[in-house]
Amino acid sequence: MPQHQARRNGDVRQNKKRKRNRQDFSDTTDTAEGSNLDTSNSPKTRDPNQARNSDDDEDDNNPVENFRALLREKRESKRDYRRQVKNTVYDEETGPQLARLQLECRFNFLSFFSNKFSDYLIRIIYGVDIDEYSHMYDVAYRRIQGHCKNWKTMALKKGEMHVKEMMKLDNAGDMALTHLTTHEALGSYYFSKFSPDNFTYVFAWLHQFLDVKGSTPLGIAFMKNVYANLMAEMTQYIRWQEDGKVGDEHDRTALMQVFDDLGTREEWSEVDVNCFKRRRRNESKRTLTKRKGPSRVVIYGTVPLAD
C-alpha cells in the first residue's frame, strides 16, 4: 500500500475513534448512582428536572456560554481604530507638533538616509521626558518610519525614471553615457549633470522645501555626491535588467545597499540639517554654518575624482 494511502487510512481511523469517545454534554447528566463522586454536599447539586432560576444562572460559570457571548461582541474594526487615533492625535496641541515632525523628518532623512534618528527627533519635538511607551510616542515613531520608507521608495522610483530619460537623451545625442561602464566613470558623468531641478526631481520629498543653491558648500557637495553615486548605481541596475539579470553584482539588493550607505561615509560626518536651507517662511532666518566641502565627486570614499 502506498505511504500516502496508509497515512490517509490512519487519519480516518483516528477520526472515528475520536467520534466514538466524544460525549454529548447536552444529553448527559451526572447522577449520584452513575458517578463515583459524592455530590450530596455540593451546593450546586439539583434535580435535572427542576427549573433553573435566576440565582442559579448568576452563580454558574459556564465557559462555553461566556465564550459565545465574547464571540457575539462587536469587534472594533481597523477603520474605527484609525478614526479614533486620528481624533485623538489631530487636535490643537498635537497637530502642529506632527506637522513640525514631518518637516524635520524630511531634512534628517536627507542628512542621514536612515530612520535611526527617530528617538532623537521625537524627543526634540515632544521633549526629552516623553514616555517611550505612550500613545503619542508610538504615533510619532510610526509616522517617521512610514515617511522614511515612502521617501526611499519614491527616490528609487524617480531615480529609475530619471536615468532612463538620461539614457534616452544620450542615445539620441553623442552617446557619451553608453561607453561608460565603471561606477567611477558614471559617477563623474552624473556629477557634471547635477542641478537643483534634477536633484529635487529624484528626491521629490524635498521639492518646495529645499533651497539647493542657498545651502552651505558642504551641503551642496553632499547633495552632488549623493546624486552622482545613486544615479551611477541606478544605471548599472538598469543595464543589469536589460542584460537578462545575469549575476548579482548590480541587482536590487546592491542598489538598496548603495542607498543605505549614502549617509554613512566619513567624508560627510559633519553633515547635518543645518547644512541645508529651507524654503519655508518661518525657517528663512536659520543660521547656516559656512563649512566648505569637497568640490569634486567622492566615489565610495576613494580618492576624489576630477570634475
C-alpha positions as CSV (number, residue, x, y, z in Angstrom):
1,M,0.0,0.0,0.0
2,P,1.4,3.4,-0.9
3,Q,2.6,5.5,2.0
4,H,0.1,8.4,1.4
5,Q,-2.8,5.9,1.3
6,A,-1.7,4.3,4.6
7,R,-1.4,7.8,6.2
8,R,-4.9,8.7,5.0
9,N,-6.4,5.5,6.3
10,G,-4.8,6.1,9.7
11,D,-6.3,9.6,9.8
12,V,-9.7,8.1,9.1
13,R,-9.4,5.6,11.9
14,Q,-8.2,8.2,14.3
15,N,-11.2,10.4,13.5
16,K,-13.6,7.5,14.0
17,K,-12.0,6.8,17.4
18,R,-12.4,10.5,18.4
19,K,-16.0,10.4,17.4
20,R,-16.8,7.4,19.5
21,N,-15.2,8.9,22.5
22,R,-16.9,12.2,22.1
23,Q,-19.6,13.0,24.7
24,D,-22.9,14.8,24.1
25,F,-22.9,17.2,27.0
26,S,-26.4,18.4,26.2
27,D,-27.9,14.9,26.9
28,T,-25.6,13.5,29.5
29,T,-26.3,14.2,33.2
30,D,-24.2,13.0,36.1
31,T,-26.2,11.4,38.9
32,A,-25.2,10.1,42.2
33,E,-25.8,6.5,41.1
34,G,-23.8,6.7,37.9
35,S,-20.9,8.7,39.3
36,N,-18.2,7.9,41.8
37,L,-18.2,11.5,43.1
38,D,-20.0,12.3,46.3
39,T,-22.3,15.1,45.3
40,S,-24.6,15.1,48.4
41,N,-22.9,18.1,49.9
42,S,-22.3,20.0,46.7
43,P,-24.1,23.4,46.8
44,K,-24.8,23.2,43.0
45,T,-26.4,19.7,43.1
46,R,-30.1,19.9,42.0
47,D,-32.7,17.8,40.3
48,P,-32.2,17.8,36.5
49,N,-36.0,18.3,36.0
50,Q,-36.1,21.3,38.3
51,A,-36.5,24.6,36.6
52,R,-33.4,26.8,36.6
53,N,-33.9,30.1,38.4
54,S,-32.1,33.4,38.1
55,D,-29.9,32.8,41.1
56,D,-28.5,29.6,39.6
57,D,-27.8,31.5,36.4
58,E,-25.7,34.1,38.2
59,D,-23.8,31.5,40.2
60,D,-23.0,29.2,37.3
61,N,-19.8,29.9,35.5
62,N,-20.3,28.3,32.1
63,P,-17.1,28.8,30.0
64,V,-18.9,27.8,26.8
65,E,-21.6,30.5,27.2
66,N,-19.0,33.1,28.2
67,F,-17.0,32.3,25.1
68,R,-20.1,32.5,22.9
69,A,-21.0,35.8,24.5
70,L,-17.5,37.0,23.7
71,L,-17.9,36.0,20.0
72,R,-21.2,37.9,19.8
73,E,-19.4,41.1,20.9
74,K,-18.8,43.6,18.1
75,R,-15.1,43.8,17.3
76,E,-13.5,47.2,16.7
77,S,-12.6,47.4,13.0
78,K,-9.4,48.9,11.7
79,R,-11.3,51.8,10.3
80,D,-12.8,52.6,13.7
81,Y,-9.4,52.3,15.3
82,R,-7.8,54.7,12.8
83,R,-10.7,57.1,13.2
84,Q,-10.2,57.1,16.9
85,V,-6.4,57.6,16.6
86,K,-7.0,60.4,14.2
87,N,-9.4,62.1,16.5
88,T,-7.0,61.8,19.4
89,V,-4.0,62.9,17.5
90,Y,-5.1,65.8,15.4
91,D,-6.1,68.4,17.9
92,E,-5.0,72.0,18.6
93,E,-2.0,70.9,20.5
94,T,-0.6,67.8,18.7
95,G,-1.5,68.8,15.2
96,P,1.3,71.4,14.8
97,Q,3.7,69.1,16.5
98,L,3.1,66.4,13.9
99,A,3.5,69.0,11.1
100,R,6.8,70.0,12.6
101,L,7.8,66.4,13.0
102,Q,7.2,65.8,9.3
103,L,9.2,68.8,8.3
104,E,12.2,67.9,10.5
105,C,12.0,64.3,9.3
106,R,12.5,65.5,5.7
107,F,15.8,67.1,6.4
108,N,17.0,64.5,8.8
109,F,16.4,61.8,6.2
110,L,18.3,63.9,3.7
111,S,21.2,64.2,6.1
112,F,21.5,60.5,7.1
113,F,19.3,58.5,4.6
114,S,18.2,56.4,7.6
115,N,15.4,56.2,10.1
116,K,17.6,55.6,13.1
117,F,17.2,59.2,14.2
118,S,13.6,58.5,15.2
119,D,14.0,58.6,19.0
120,Y,16.3,61.7,18.8
121,L,13.8,63.6,16.7
122,I,10.8,62.6,18.8
123,R,12.5,63.9,21.9
124,I,13.3,67.2,20.2
125,I,9.7,67.8,19.2
126,Y,7.9,66.4,22.3
127,G,10.5,66.9,25.0
128,V,13.2,64.6,26.4
129,D,10.8,63.4,29.2
130,I,8.3,61.8,26.8
131,D,7.4,58.2,27.8
132,E,8.5,55.8,25.0
133,Y,5.5,53.6,25.8
134,S,3.0,56.4,25.5
135,H,0.4,56.6,22.7
136,M,1.9,59.9,21.3
137,Y,5.4,58.4,21.1
138,D,4.1,55.4,19.2
139,V,2.2,57.6,16.8
140,A,5.2,59.8,16.1
141,Y,7.6,56.8,15.8
142,R,5.3,55.1,13.3
143,R,5.0,58.3,11.3
144,I,8.8,58.6,11.0
145,Q,9.2,55.0,9.9
146,G,6.4,55.4,7.3
147,H,7.8,58.6,5.9
148,C,11.3,57.3,5.5
149,K,10.0,54.1,3.9
150,N,7.8,56.0,1.4
151,W,10.6,58.5,0.6
152,K,13.1,55.8,-0.1
153,T,10.7,54.1,-2.4
154,M,9.9,57.4,-4.1
155,A,13.6,58.2,-4.6
156,L,14.3,54.8,-6.2
157,K,11.3,55.1,-8.5
158,K,12.0,58.6,-9.5
159,G,15.7,57.8,-9.9
160,E,15.0,55.0,-12.3
161,M,12.7,57.2,-14.4
162,H,15.4,59.9,-14.4
163,V,18.2,57.6,-15.5
164,K,16.0,56.1,-18.3
165,E,15.3,59.6,-19.6
166,M,19.0,60.5,-19.4
167,M,19.9,57.3,-21.4
168,K,17.2,58.1,-23.9
169,L,18.6,61.6,-24.5
170,D,22.2,60.2,-24.6
171,N,21.2,57.7,-27.3
172,A,19.8,60.5,-29.4
173,G,23.0,62.6,-28.9
174,D,26.7,61.8,-28.6
175,M,26.2,58.5,-26.7
176,A,28.7,59.5,-24.1
177,L,26.9,57.6,-21.4
178,T,26.7,54.4,-23.3
179,H,30.5,53.9,-23.3
180,L,30.8,54.4,-19.5
181,T,31.0,51.1,-17.7
182,T,32.7,51.7,-14.3
183,H,31.0,53.2,-11.3
184,E,33.7,55.9,-11.1
185,A,33.1,57.0,-14.7
186,L,29.4,57.0,-14.3
187,G,29.7,58.9,-11.0
188,S,31.8,61.6,-12.7
189,Y,29.2,61.9,-15.5
190,Y,26.3,62.4,-13.2
191,F,28.3,64.7,-11.1
192,S,28.6,67.0,-14.1
193,K,24.8,66.7,-14.7
194,F,23.8,67.8,-11.2
195,S,21.3,70.6,-11.0
196,P,18.7,71.7,-8.4
197,D,15.9,70.5,-10.7
198,N,17.5,67.1,-11.2
199,F,18.1,66.6,-7.5
200,T,14.6,67.6,-6.3
201,Y,13.1,65.5,-9.1
202,V,14.8,62.4,-7.8
203,F,14.4,63.2,-4.1
204,A,10.9,64.5,-4.6
205,W,10.0,64.8,-0.9
206,L,12.3,67.9,-0.8
207,H,10.5,69.7,-3.6
208,Q,9.3,73.1,-2.4
209,F,11.0,72.6,0.9
210,L,14.8,72.7,0.0
211,D,16.7,75.6,-1.4
212,V,19.6,73.8,-3.1
213,K,21.6,76.9,-4.1
214,G,21.2,78.6,-0.8
215,S,22.6,75.7,1.2
216,T,26.2,75.6,2.6
217,P,29.1,74.5,0.4
218,L,29.3,71.3,2.4
219,G,25.6,70.7,1.9
220,I,25.8,71.3,-1.8
221,A,28.9,69.0,-2.1
222,F,27.0,66.3,-0.2
223,M,23.9,66.6,-2.4
224,K,26.1,66.4,-5.6
225,N,27.8,63.2,-4.4
226,V,24.6,61.6,-3.2
227,Y,23.0,62.3,-6.6
228,A,26.1,61.1,-8.6
229,N,26.5,57.8,-6.6
230,L,22.9,56.8,-6.6
231,M,22.4,57.6,-10.3
232,A,25.6,55.7,-11.2
233,E,24.4,52.6,-9.4
234,M,20.9,53.0,-10.8
235,T,22.4,53.0,-14.3
236,Q,24.2,49.7,-13.5
237,Y,21.0,48.3,-12.2
238,I,19.0,49.2,-15.3
239,R,21.7,47.7,-17.5
240,W,21.6,44.5,-15.4
241,Q,17.9,44.3,-16.0
242,E,18.4,44.8,-19.8
243,D,21.1,42.1,-19.9
244,G,18.8,39.5,-18.5
245,K,19.6,39.8,-14.8
246,V,22.8,37.9,-15.0
247,G,24.8,37.8,-11.8
248,D,24.1,39.7,-8.6
249,E,26.8,42.5,-8.6
250,H,24.2,45.2,-9.6
251,D,20.9,43.6,-8.6
252,R,18.2,45.1,-6.5
253,T,19.9,44.2,-3.3
254,A,23.1,46.0,-4.3
255,L,21.1,49.1,-5.3
256,M,19.3,49.2,-1.9
257,Q,22.7,48.8,-0.1
258,V,24.1,51.8,-2.0
259,F,21.1,53.9,-0.9
260,D,21.5,52.9,2.7
261,D,25.2,53.8,2.6
262,L,24.7,57.3,1.2
263,G,24.9,58.9,4.6
264,T,27.5,56.7,6.3
265,R,30.6,57.9,4.6
266,E,33.3,59.5,6.8
267,E,33.6,62.4,4.3
268,W,30.2,63.6,5.4
269,S,30.5,63.1,9.1
270,E,29.9,66.8,9.6
271,V,26.7,67.0,7.5
272,D,23.5,67.8,9.4
273,V,20.3,69.6,8.9
274,N,22.0,73.0,9.3
275,C,23.8,72.4,6.0
276,F,20.5,72.8,4.0
277,K,18.5,75.9,3.6
278,R,14.7,75.7,3.8
279,R,12.2,77.4,1.7
280,R,9.6,77.8,4.4
281,R,8.9,81.3,5.6
282,N,9.3,80.5,9.3
283,E,12.6,78.8,8.6
284,S,14.1,81.5,6.3
285,K,16.1,83.1,9.1
286,R,18.0,79.9,10.0
287,T,21.7,80.4,10.8
288,L,23.7,78.4,8.2
289,T,27.2,77.4,9.1
290,K,29.5,78.1,6.2
291,R,31.5,74.9,6.1
292,K,33.4,74.0,3.0
293,G,33.1,70.6,1.4
294,P,35.0,68.9,-1.4
295,S,34.2,70.3,-4.8
296,R,35.0,67.0,-6.5
297,V,33.0,63.8,-6.7
298,V,33.8,61.3,-4.0
299,I,33.0,57.7,-5.0
300,Y,32.6,55.3,-2.1
301,G,35.3,57.0,-0.1
302,T,38.0,56.7,-2.7
303,V,40.3,59.5,-3.9
304,P,38.3,62.5,-5.2
305,L,38.0,62.5,-8.9
306,A,38.4,65.4,-11.2
307,D,35.3,67.4,-12.2
